[in-house]
């Protein structure tokens, strides 16, 4: 089968898991990076002879909500899909079930799923350094179990209706040290940063992935709101006590 790795990965954790799984399945897999806005606007078609390894991060216990949708231009034809989620050491709530439902609408059927831990978007202290080597080894071990490919749908955790999609009312912005280089505008997956005014952020479009903060070459972009700092501190207090582990879901 032709293997295609498809991922939305603003800060890279999901991409690492998806690549490990796809590479274990085939040395000659191809990639589609849905983090790129232009790529998401392209139409992508698959057949029943394809296998898609599809990964997204979990935001607020859900699949990321982004203008235009993540999967709207992926078109299956009763195409098998392996789902991959990464999350920041809290929980993935209804995201796995939601992702499977979204795939079904595009005519993909879930054959297996993997959930892995990645550094939390809001704090580098939560799940620091993950995915680490052991996490990625577990991803490869999961992929090794997909030969032969399952033909039935696994039971996935989650409930319908899904839990409400939350957010914080703040967004990163550039400080006075911003040079206007435009990197943040280019890499923002939501198109929330106008290249002519890179210090600002469209809070309605921003998905709080913090890719702009992590990739700013001058460390100018920040989210310094006191309420956000308090929320991040609370998460650190709750989510650094124990480490969640990767999980596999097979029929």
N, C-alpha and C positions, 0 to 999 in steps of 0.2 A: 504494500500500500504506500502511496505517497504521503509522507508526513509533513505537516505544516505547523510550525510553532506560531501561535497568534497570542499576543499579549498587550495589555495596557499596564504600563509599569513606570509611573512618573519618577520614582526614586530607585528603581533597579532591583528590588527584592523579588518581585514576581517574575521578572525576566530571568533571573538566575535559576529559579525552580523550573520554569517552562523549558529553558534550554537544556537543563540536565535530563529531564524526562524525554524530550524530543531526541537528544543525542543518543540516549540509551536505546531508543526505538529504531533509529536510523542515522548513519553517519552523514547522509546526504539530505537532511531535512531542509526546508526553506522557512523563511520567517516573514511575518507581517507584524509590524509594530504599530498598534493602534494608538500609542501615545502621541504619535505624529498626527497633527490635525489634517494634513493633506492626505495621508494614507487612509484615514477614517472616511474621507469623502469619496474614495475609490470603491468601485464595486468588486467584490471578491466572490468567485463562484467555486463550489466544490461538488464532487459527485460521491456516489456510494463507494467508490474505490479509494477515496481519500480518508485520511485520519487526521483530525485536527486536535492539537494540544492547546487548549485555550486557558489563559490565565489572567486574573485581575486581582487587585488588592481589595480588602474589605474596608469600607468607610462607614462608620456608625452602624456596623452590623449588616450592611447592605452592599450590593453591587454599586460602584460609583455612578452617580447621576450626572450626566454631562449633556450639554446641549447637542441635539441631533442623535443622541443615543450612542452606545458603544458598538452594538452588534447589528445595527440596522442595514448595513451594507455588506454583511456576510450572508451568503446565500448557499444553503445546503440542499442536498437532494437525498434525503434519508442518509445523511453523512454521520458516521460515528465521531464522537468528540470526547476527549479526556479533559475533565475540568481541573483547574489548579487555582487555589486561593492562597494568598498570603495575608497574614493579619498580625497586628502588633501586640501579641501576647495577652489579649483580653478574651475575645470570643469572636466567632464568625456568624453567630446568630442565624439569620435566615438567608445569608448571602449565597450559600451553596445551592440551596433549593431554588432561589431566585435566578441564579445564573443558569441552572438547568432548564428552568421554565423559559427564560429568554432564548436559549438555544433552540428549544423545541419550536418556538414561534418562527425561527429561521430555518426549520427543517433539519436540525441536527438532533441526534439522540445520544444521551449520555451513556457511556459504557463503564466509566470508572471516574474516581475523583481523588484528589490529593490536597490536603491543607497543610501549609507550612508557616512557620513563624518568621517574621522579618522585623527589622527595627521599626518601632512605632514612629509614625509621621510627626507626632507632637513633641517627642522627646528622644534624644539619642541615648538616654539612660535606660529606656524600656526596650528589652530584647536587643541590647547592644551587640553588634557584631554578627547578628543573624540576618540571613541564613549562614551558619558556619559549616565546616566540612562535614560534620555528622548529619546535619539537616540535608545537605545535598546528596550524601550517600544514601539516606533514606529515600530521597526522591528517585534516585537511580534504581534502588531496590524495588520500589513500587512499579517503576516502568518495566522491570524484568518480569513482573507477574502478568504483563499484558500480552503474553505470547503463549497460547493463542488469545486473540482479542475476544473479550467477553461479548456475548450477543444479547444479553439482557440488561435491563436498567437496574443499577444498584439502589438500595434504599438510602435516601439522603436525609440528614437532619434538617429541621426547619419547620416552620408553620406558615400556613396561608390563612388570612392575609398576613403579609410580611410586617415586621415591626416598623414603626414610623422612621423615615429617613431624617436624621438629625443633622445639625451643623452648628458651627460657632458663628456668631455675628461679626467676626473680625476677619481681616485678610492681610497677608503680608504686604509691605510697601517698602520702597527704597528710602534710605536716609540721605543726609546731606553729602555723604561720601560717594553716592551713585555717580558714575561717570557717563551714564547714558549709552553704554556699549550695546545694549539691545539683546544680550544673551537671554535674559529672562523672558522677553517677548517671544523669542524664537522657540524656546523650549516649553513654554506654558501649554499644556495639553488642552486647556479650555479656552484659549484665546482671550484671556482676561486682562492682558497687559498690552496697552497701546504702545507700539514702538516709538511714537512721537512724544510719549509721556511715561517713560518706564518707571518712574517713581510711584506711580499710582496703580491701583488695581480695581477692576470692575468687580465689586463684591457679589453682584448677582451672578456672574459667570464663574467666579473662582470656586474651585472644588476643595480648597485647602489641602492640596497634595504636598505643598511645600517644596516642589521641585525647584522653584525659583530661588528659594533660600539656599538649598543645598548646592545649586550649581552657579550661584552668583560669584564671578571671579574676584570681586572686591569685597565680598561679605557685607554688601550694603543692604540687602533685602532682609527684613526682620518682621516678626510679629511680636511687638513689645507691649501690647495692651495688658494692664495689670490683671484684668479678669481672666484673660487667656493664660497668663503665667500661673495664676492660682489654679486654674483647671488642669494645666499640665502637671503642676506639683501634686495635685490629688491623684492623678493617674499614676505618677511615679510612685507614690506611697502605696498604691493598691497593686500595681502590676510588676513591681520589681521583687516581690517576695517569693514568688514561685515562677518557674519557667514552663510554659505550655509546650507540648510535643507535637510533632507532625503526625497526621492521621491519614490513613488510606481507606477508601470506600470502594469495595468491589462487590459484584453480585454474589 
